[in-house]
Amino acid sequence: MTRGNQRETDRLKAQKRAAANAKKPKESATSLQQRKEKDAEALRQKQLKKEQEKAAATSAAGGGGGKK
């Protein structure tokens, strides 16, 4: 009969989680859009920095004249 007890405890845990989530305010569409824009800008900055580091490493490693 342990399975029946497990179901009951799982049900109670699920009710507690549902109650806790119900108290949290939902994220509005405008704040969601703002967060997406902020995340996208952060990724753009990260990519730009990575490209600059790559360009600096390439120019430092392979920068030489071609005299014979």
PyMOL commands that set and color helices and strands:
alter all, ss='L'
color gray80, all
select helices_A, chain A and resi 2-23+29-62
alter helices_A, ss='H'
color red, helices_A
deselect
rebuild
show_as cartoon
